[in-house]
Amino acid sequence: MISFHIMTLFPEMVTQGLGTSIIGRGIERGFVGIDAVNIRDYAFNKHHSVDDYTYGGGAGMLMQAEPVFECYQAILREIRENGNDSPVRCVYLTPQGRVFDQRLAYELAKEEDLILLCGHYEGIDERVLEEIVTDHVSIGDYVLTGGELAAMVVCDAVARLVPGVLNNEASSDMETFKDGLLEYPQYTRPEVWHGKKVPEILLSGHHENVEKWRREQSLLRTRERRPDLLK
């Protein structure tokens, strides 16, 4: 099992997005835990505001250090109370981080607890990031309005690698990026659709030839669509 602890200003967005489909079933079966914690609950003013102007000027507001830190500490205490005394990784979702890929997904799937920090506005006070963040992770070279969508992407990609989440455990071993290549083309019934026929090799029943064909197709597709992966 893996438990995701998501520090956010919009907990409903996260829980609703992750509570459906395969991940939702993983939650119901006890293989995945989702704990969306509202950073505003740890604000130190009566209006529960967590942002302020940046020193040095500039456009936009910045999330303050103290509410983020207190939220993190509360999550960490809960993790310790549940019996996990191991170091806990805190992932900050930011376009300035390491680009998230399948290799990192496999790495994070080994964790028992994972804290994900969602930023907003112009970001978060650097001092608290230096104190609590272990990993800076980006889902791509673009900017979102907040880190929630990025956190959901990470949770989805990681959770499906946890044993028991997928009905067919073999499916995650035969996917795109598993061996650094794109996945081969796949087909289902009917055998002929819009005049296009399923490749004969897939109808042959010769498993060794099928696997060879799939490997060749993966290489061809990767060279055509993602030559950078071959490098």
MOSULDA-V397773 format. One record per backbone hydrogen bond with DSSP energy under -1.0 kcal/mol. CO is the residue of the C=O (numbers start at 0). NH is the residue of the N-H. If there is no record, write none. Layout:
# MOSULDA-V397773
CO&NH, CO&NH
This chain:
# MOSULDA-V397773
1&32, 2&113, 3&34, 4&115, 5&36, 6&117, 7&38, 9&13, 10&14, 11&15, 12&16, 13&17, 19&23, 20&24, 21&25, 22&26, 23&27, 24&28, 25&30, 25&31, 26&29, 30&1, 32&3, 34&5, 36&7, 37&40, 38&41, 39&42, 44&47, 49&63, 51&61, 53&56, 60&121, 61&51, 62&124, 64&68, 65&69, 66&70, 67&71, 68&72, 69&73, 70&74, 71&75, 72&76, 73&77, 74&78, 75&79, 76&80, 77&81, 78&83, 79&82, 88&114, 89&133, 89&134, 90&116, 91&136, 93&96, 97&137, 100&104, 101&105, 102&106, 103&107, 104&108, 106&109, 107&110, 111&2, 113&4, 114&90, 115&6, 116&92, 118&146, 119&122, 122&62, 124&128, 125&129, 127&131, 128&132, 134&91, 135&97, 136&93, 137&99, 139&141, 146&150, 147&151, 148&152, 149&153, 150&154, 151&155, 152&156, 153&157, 154&158, 155&159, 157&160, 158&161, 161&164, 167&170, 169&172, 170&173, 174&177, 176&179, 180&176, 190&197, 192&195, 195&192, 198&201, 199&202, 204&206, 205&209, 206&210, 207&211, 208&212, 209&213, 210&214, 211&215, 212&216, 213&217, 214&218, 215&219, 216&220, 217&221, 218&222, 219&223, 220&224, 221&225, 225&228
